Amino acid sequence: MKRQIPKTHQALDWIGKGMSAAQAARKMEISESSVYAALRKTKAKDKGCCPTCGHKIRN
């Protein structure tokens, strides 16, 4: 059984290719808020912060 990639991850891939968040959400037929939440979480992880509370994560 092949595992499917979640629609939010696919939308993030489209955003990486130059599409806006709203366009990617419409293309994947999901809500814009879920795409924006995924964007916020990935940006927080890239900065080394907790995606929920925003505090810096120690190494």
N, C-alpha and C positions, 0 to 999 in steps of 0.2 A: 504494500500500500504506500503510495507516494504522499508525502506530507505537503500540504498547500501552504503558500506564503499568505499571511494575514493581509487583508485589504489595506489596513493602515500602513503597513510596511511597504506595500506596493505604491501607495500614494506618496510616501516619503521618497521613494525612488523617482517618481515623476517630478517631485519638487526639486530633487537634485539635478534633473535634466533641464530645469528652467521653467517649469510650469508653476503657476501660483497655487497656493493651498486650496483656494476655493475651486479652481479648475480641476485639480487632482481629486478633490472630494466628489465632485460631480461625475468625473470619469469613472471612479471606483464605486459610485452609488452608496456613499457613506456620508455621515454628517460632517460638516465643516469643523465643528467643535472637537470631534475625535481626532481630526488631522492636526489641528492647532495644539491639542494636548500632547500628542505624540511628538510634535516639533519641540514643544517646551521641554519635555522630558529628555529628548536626545541632546538638546543644547545644554541642559543642566549637567548631564553625564559627561559631555565633552569638556566642560569647565571644571569638573571635579566636585560638583555639588550634588547634594541629595535631590532627586527630582521631586520629592514630595514637600520637604520643608525648606530647601534652599541653603542649608548649612554646608560648609566645606567638609569634605570627607578626608580624614587623615589617612596617610599611607603607612 
